[in-house]
Amino acid sequence: MISRTIAFFRQNPVFTHDNLPSLDANIDKLTVEFTSLDLASLHCLMRNMGAKYLPSAYYKVRMIPFYEGMG
């Protein structure tokens, strides 16, 4: 599953209304970026989730909101 997820986001790093029609109207664009966590951050994240370490992939998701009437 992890390799499929990584492959999907490599092929689709940007989501817009053109390629994802169900995207909320207030969101103009979502971008997905693979990121690495250092060991301390990874440990902290897993501890806060109450999980033991499992193979995983971490992504930053950024959005650019679109507000009508601005600008």
PyRosetta script that sets phi, psi and omega in degrees:
from pyrosetta import init, pose_from_sequence

init()
pose = pose_from_sequence("MISRTIAFFRQNPVFTHDNLPSLDANIDKLTVEFTSLDLASLHCLMRNMGAKYLPSAYYKVRMIPFYEGMG")
pose.set_psi(1, -38.4)
pose.set_omega(1, -178.6)
pose.set_phi(2, -63.5)
pose.set_psi(2, -44.5)
pose.set_omega(2, -178.7)
pose.set_phi(3, -64.8)
pose.set_psi(3, -35.3)
pose.set_omega(3, 176.8)
pose.set_phi(4, -67.1)
pose.set_psi(4, -40.4)
pose.set_omega(4, 178.6)
pose.set_phi(5, -63.9)
pose.set_psi(5, -46.6)
pose.set_omega(5, 178.9)
pose.set_phi(6, -60.8)
pose.set_psi(6, -44.4)
pose.set_omega(6, 179.4)
pose.set_phi(7, -62.5)
pose.set_psi(7, -42.0)
pose.set_omega(7, 179.6)
pose.set_phi(8, -60.4)
pose.set_psi(8, -49.3)
pose.set_omega(8, -177.6)
pose.set_phi(9, -72.1)
pose.set_psi(9, -24.5)
pose.set_omega(9, 173.0)
pose.set_phi(10, -67.7)
pose.set_psi(10, -38.3)
pose.set_omega(10, -179.8)
pose.set_phi(11, -80.0)
pose.set_psi(11, -23.6)
pose.set_omega(11, -175.7)
pose.set_phi(12, -132.4)
pose.set_psi(12, 69.0)
pose.set_omega(12, -177.4)
pose.set_phi(13, -81.0)
pose.set_psi(13, -10.4)
pose.set_omega(13, -178.1)
pose.set_phi(14, -131.3)
pose.set_psi(14, 132.7)
pose.set_omega(14, 177.0)
pose.set_phi(15, -117.6)
pose.set_psi(15, 125.6)
pose.set_omega(15, 177.8)
pose.set_phi(16, -129.4)
pose.set_psi(16, 179.5)
pose.set_omega(16, 178.0)
pose.set_phi(17, -67.9)
pose.set_psi(17, -22.0)
pose.set_omega(17, 178.4)
pose.set_phi(18, -70.0)
pose.set_psi(18, -42.3)
pose.set_omega(18, -177.5)
pose.set_phi(19, -102.4)
pose.set_psi(19, -4.3)
pose.set_omega(19, 176.5)
pose.set_phi(20, -144.2)
pose.set_psi(20, 79.5)
pose.set_omega(20, -174.5)
pose.set_phi(21, -57.5)
pose.set_psi(21, -24.9)
pose.set_omega(21, -179.0)
pose.set_phi(22, -84.6)
pose.set_psi(22, 4.0)
pose.set_omega(22, 177.9)
pose.set_phi(23, -61.1)
pose.set_psi(23, 135.2)
pose.set_omega(23, -178.9)
pose.set_phi(24, -50.9)
pose.set_psi(24, 138.9)
pose.set_omega(24, -177.0)
pose.set_phi(25, -62.1)
pose.set_psi(25, -24.8)
pose.set_omega(25, 179.5)
pose.set_phi(26, -80.2)
pose.set_psi(26, -6.3)
pose.set_omega(26, -179.8)
pose.set_phi(27, -110.8)
pose.set_psi(27, 119.5)
pose.set_omega(27, 179.8)
pose.set_phi(28, -80.4)
pose.set_psi(28, -39.0)
pose.set_omega(28, -175.6)
pose.set_phi(29, -157.8)
pose.set_psi(29, 141.3)
pose.set_omega(29, 170.5)
pose.set_phi(30, -116.6)
pose.set_psi(30, 133.5)
pose.set_omega(30, 173.9)
pose.set_phi(31, -118.9)
pose.set_psi(31, 144.4)
pose.set_omega(31, -178.3)
pose.set_phi(32, -121.8)
pose.set_psi(32, 127.4)
pose.set_omega(32, -176.3)
pose.set_phi(33, -130.5)
pose.set_psi(33, 123.7)
pose.set_omega(33, 176.3)
pose.set_phi(34, -62.6)
pose.set_psi(34, 137.8)
pose.set_omega(34, -179.6)
pose.set_phi(35, -137.3)
pose.set_psi(35, 155.1)
pose.set_omega(35, 176.9)
pose.set_phi(36, -107.1)
pose.set_psi(36, 142.8)
pose.set_omega(36, 174.7)
pose.set_phi(37, -110.1)
pose.set_psi(37, 139.8)
pose.set_omega(37, 173.9)
pose.set_phi(38, -72.4)
pose.set_psi(38, 166.4)
pose.set_omega(38, -174.2)
pose.set_phi(39, -59.8)
pose.set_psi(39, -37.6)
pose.set_omega(39, -179.8)
pose.set_phi(40, -65.9)
pose.set_psi(40, -43.8)
pose.set_omega(40, 178.9)
pose.set_phi(41, -65.6)
pose.set_psi(41, -41.6)
pose.set_omega(41, 178.3)
pose.set_phi(42, -61.5)
pose.set_psi(42, -45.5)
pose.set_omega(42, 178.8)
pose.set_phi(43, -61.1)
pose.set_psi(43, -45.2)
pose.set_omega(43, -179.8)
pose.set_phi(44, -62.2)
pose.set_psi(44, -44.6)
pose.set_omega(44, 179.6)
pose.set_phi(45, -62.1)
pose.set_psi(45, -47.7)
pose.set_omega(45, -179.7)
pose.set_phi(46, -63.7)
pose.set_psi(46, -40.5)
pose.set_omega(46, 178.9)
pose.set_phi(47, -63.1)
pose.set_psi(47, -43.9)
pose.set_omega(47, -179.8)
pose.set_phi(48, -65.8)
pose.set_psi(48, -29.9)
pose.set_omega(48, 177.4)
pose.set_phi(49, -83.1)
pose.set_psi(49, -10.7)
pose.set_omega(49, -178.0)
pose.set_phi(50, 72.7)
pose.set_psi(50, 27.0)
pose.set_omega(50, -176.9)
pose.set_phi(51, -114.0)
pose.set_psi(51, 152.5)
pose.set_omega(51, 169.5)
pose.set_phi(52, -83.6)
pose.set_psi(52, 158.3)
pose.set_omega(52, -178.4)
pose.set_phi(53, -62.1)
pose.set_psi(53, 132.3)
pose.set_omega(53, 173.0)
pose.set_phi(54, -130.1)
pose.set_psi(54, 154.9)
pose.set_omega(54, 174.9)
pose.set_phi(55, -54.8)
pose.set_psi(55, 137.0)
pose.set_omega(55, -172.9)
pose.set_phi(56, -156.5)
pose.set_psi(56, 165.7)
pose.set_omega(56, 174.7)
pose.set_phi(57, -132.7)
pose.set_psi(57, 140.6)
pose.set_omega(57, -176.8)
pose.set_phi(58, -119.4)
pose.set_psi(58, 136.5)
pose.set_omega(58, -178.2)
pose.set_phi(59, -129.6)
pose.set_psi(59, 144.3)
pose.set_omega(59, 168.4)
pose.set_phi(60, -91.9)
pose.set_psi(60, 133.0)
pose.set_omega(60, 175.4)
pose.set_phi(61, -115.0)
pose.set_psi(61, 124.5)
pose.set_omega(61, -180.0)
pose.set_phi(62, -119.0)
pose.set_psi(62, 145.3)
pose.set_omega(62, 177.4)
pose.set_phi(63, -131.3)
pose.set_psi(63, 150.6)
pose.set_omega(63, 175.5)
pose.set_phi(64, -115.8)
pose.set_psi(64, 105.0)
pose.set_omega(64, -178.2)
pose.set_phi(65, -73.4)
pose.set_psi(65, 150.9)
pose.set_omega(65, 176.7)
pose.set_phi(66, -119.6)
pose.set_psi(66, 120.5)
pose.set_omega(66, -179.9)
pose.set_phi(67, -116.3)
pose.set_psi(67, 118.3)
pose.set_omega(67, 178.6)
pose.set_phi(68, -65.2)
pose.set_psi(68, 145.7)
pose.set_omega(68, 177.5)
pose.set_phi(69, 87.3)
pose.set_psi(69, -3.2)
pose.set_omega(69, 178.6)
pose.set_phi(70, -95.9)
pose.set_psi(70, 145.0)
pose.set_omega(70, 172.0)
pose.set_phi(71, 86.7)
pose.dump_pdb("model.pdb")
